[in-house]
Amino acid sequence: MRKRTKIVATLGPSTDDPETLRQMIGAGLDVARLNFSHGDHEQQKLRLSRLREVAAHSNRFIGVIGDLQGPKIRIRRFKNSSVKLRVGDSFYIDSSLGASEGDQNGVGVAYEDLHKDVDAGDVLLLNDGQMTLKVARVDGTRIHTTVVIGGVLSDHKGINREGGGLSAPALTDKDRSDIQFAADMNMDYIAVSFVRSADDIDEARRLLTAAGGKGAIIAKIERVEALDCIDSIIDASDAIMVARGDLGVEMGYAELTGMQKSIIRHTRHKNKVVITATQMMESMITNPIPTRAEVSDVANAVMDGTDAVMLSAETAVGSYPVEVISAMNSVCVGAEKHALTMGRTTHRLDDRFSAVDEAIAMAVMYTANHLKVRAIIALTESGSTTLWMSRIRSDIPIYAFTPHDSTSRRVTLYRGVYPVSFTIQQTDIGLLYRDIFAILLSKKLVEEGDLVIFTKGDLSGVSGSTNSMQIVEVSATI
């Protein structure tokens, strides 16, 4: 059984061997992520070039996400690399302190306006919430705190304010440079970190367009304030990433799972793509098998309808990059067998559609889920028809036949959609079907006598022109 949920994996030192990349693709990799928080443009350019070469040799389309660093608020460095904070200790954070002047009493911070965003009584969370400081008072740029939960604090650890509310803008000068790089490298998706509102997405899209990029925009939901305007953020974006690290720290872990489920459901209802990320198989950084809790975490996201599940350090720096993808692939397949992921749906049955191709997509899925259909074949320019189809829960594969490599790479993120490179060379419909059936039969994706549904438009080469569907029996002799 072929998985429908897609796997996103982060590239890093552990994936630099071309043979490792080849095995990762074979194990189930669909989309690669380049994390702009680590490495320079030359390193990322080399990794991207290596990925595309291996993907081409593997006869696979692999989408690419360029993930912007954003305004991650971090402490600066200590004189001796780290300090031990004990409960009850006084400790200050000061943006005016030198970059390497931290000691047992306090440390610098890279965000110059942090002192403007906090007041006495606020709680600051360090290193993904592992240590907690309560603000006693603010004197100029110096934030005086008392340690509530201690631990070893080392260089460059992140800071969050409990409940959110830090005013750092979503896009930094580094991000603007990285957007230009992503456009130059023809990346398929740009992920915007620490999004606060739809304005951040609009700005990123303007910058990407001005740079000549054609990639789609992913909004990473990792700030509490983003939840207050989630509708407008989803509307402005092409995809949503539930980035559970900082979001969990700011809102508290008790509510995180419910919020994740709500975002997945809401995003799919708005016909957008959704990715679930952060620590999905964290233990496999150093272990060859996942924990049962990690298996359950991935499976629940799959059964909730996420388009993709994402791996970060597990593949970038982990010891088992191939094994973790293989494990995640198995969990996806197992979860997709569950009844909650299949069967008939009432999705958008009461809606009115704004476009002909959207209406065709919904009609196809209604028909497919009420008739024994083996596959859906969409002749598509932009992939939008297959996106709408993939919002309907079904175990029927959707094949995006397209002449555009960019479309093929983009649909690798859509749940249940698989790209097939194809250029229409026939005006006779019977000959066109013959050519398509030859491809499907050669790949053993269908058998003679199967029913399939075709969608296509009258105008080849025109995006958004899908206006018809047809049910056809597979035959090698049409």
Secondary structure, DSSP 8 states (H G I E B T S, - for coil): ----SEEEEE-SGGG-SHHHHHHHHHHT--EEEEETTSS-HHHHHHHHHHHHHHHHHTT---EEEEE------BB--BTTSEEEE-TT-EEEEETTS-TT-B-SSEEEBS-TTHHHH--TT-EEEETTTTEEEEEEEEETTEEEEEEEE-EEEETT-BEEETT------S--HHHHHHHHHHHHTT-SEEEESS--SHHHHHHHHHHHHHTT---EEEEEE-SHHHHTTHHHHHHH-SEEEEEHHHHHHHH-GGGHHHHHHHHHHHHHHTT-EEEEESSTTGGGGT-SS--HHHHHHHHHHHHHT-SEEEESHHHHT-S-HHHHHHHHHHHHHHHHTSGGGSS---TTTT---SSHHHHHHHHHHHHHTTTT--EEEEE-SSSHHHHHHHTS--SS-EEEEES-HHHHHHGGGSTTEEEEE-----SSHHHHHHHHHHHHHHTTSS-TT-EEEEEEESSTT-TT-EEEEEEEE--TT-
